Amino acid sequence: MKDLLKIMKKDSHHYILSVLLIIFIVSDVRIPPVVGELVDTLLGKIVVVMIALSLFGNHPVVGAIGLIAAYQLIVRSEGQSSMALYLPGEVKKNQIFKSINQFPVTLEEEVIAKQMPYVFKRKGSRPPFKGVQGKVHGAAKL
């Protein structure tokens, strides 16, 4: 047990890095858009893989976990740069919808517009119904 503690004290930074990389792999951490756009390019993927391969020089276990974490980083950031290029913004979408939703006046709309107004005005007469209010259970009556 004492030997294990000596080893852990000697190379504790490898274990800390391994734990952090495992947390990144296991949890579904969202990649920030700025980082995702950088990693989504060919040069970004090459840099991420080179950094992961360089971890093998320090410790083989950390290198293996680093390769898996690099793969997860590349997969999670996939498509972020293309989304920014090809998805239109709100202003562009509103312009498209305004141009699509221009309809001519139909025959029905013309006939209704020319028709006499449909209004009933009864002077002095009461409506033919009487409102009924249910039990109010202590509330104020309307």
N, C-alpha and C positions, 0 to 999 in steps of 0.2 A: 504494500500500500504506500509506503514511504517513497519507493522508487517511482511509482506512478505520479505522486505529487511533485517529485523533483522534475520529472519530464514535463508535466503540465506547467510548472513555473518557468521552465527553461524556454519552451516554445508556446507561450500562451497566446501570442498574437495570431498564430495559425488557427488555433481553436476558435478564437473570437471571430476571425474572418469566416471560418467555416460555418459557424452558427448564424452569422448575418446572411451569408449566401443561402443557407438552407431556409431561413425565414423568408427570403425573397422568393425562393422557388415554391415553397408550400403555400404561402399567402398570395392572394390575388391582388397584388399591388398595381395600381394604375400608373402607367408611365406618363410623366408630364408631356404635353404636346411639343414643347421645345426639344426635349431630349428625344422623343419619338420621331420627330422630323429629321433629326441628325442621324439617328441610328438606322432609319429606313432607307438611307442612300447606300450605294455600293461601297463607297469609301467608309461610311460609318460601320457597316457590317464587318468589313475587313479589320478595322481598328478594334472592334469589340472582340473578335476572334483572336487577334494577336495578343490583346491584354489577357484573355482567358488562357491562352497557351503559355504566356509568360509566368503564370501562376505555378506551372509545373516545375519551374526552376527552384521555387521556394520549398514546396512540399507537394508530393504527388496526390495526396487526398484533397488538398485545397485546389489543386489544378483540375481534378476530375469534377469536383463540385462547381468550380468556376466555369467549366465548359457547359455544364447543364444550366447554370445561371445565365450564361451568355446566350445560349439557345433560347431560353425563356424570354430574355430581354429582346431578342430579335423578333420572336413570334408576337410578343405583346405590342411591339411598336410598329408592326406591319400595317401598311395602309394609311398611316397618319399623314405622310407628306402628300399622297395622292388625293386624300380627302380635302386638304386645303386647296389643292389646285383645281379640282373638278367639281366640287359642290358649290352651288351658287349661294350668295349671301341673301339676306332678307330683302334688300333693296332690289336686287335682280329678280328674285322670285315675285315680288309685288308687281314689277313692270311686266313680267310674262303673264301673270294672272289678269292684269288690267287689259292687256292686248287680246287675250283669249276670251274674256267675258264681255265683249262688245256685241250685243245682239240687236238686230233690227226690231222695230216695233211690229208686233204681230197683228193680225186681223182682229183677234179677240180684244186686244188692248185698245185698238181704235174704236171698236163698237162700244165698249164700256165707257170710254172717254166721251163719246158723243151722246150717250144715254142721259135721260133726265135724272136728276139726283133722287135717290130713293130715301125720302125722309118723311116720317109721320109726326105731325105735331097736333096733339089733341089738347085743346084749350079747356080747362076746367073739368076735365074728366079724370077719374082715378084709374089706375091700372086694374085689370080684371083679376088680380090675384092679391092675396093677403099674406104677408110674411109670417112665418111661424117660428118661434124661438123655443128650443127645447129647454130642459132643466139646466139652470146655470150654476147650481151647487155653490151658492154664496158669491158668485161673481156679479159685477154690475151689469144691469140690463142695458142694451143698446137702444 
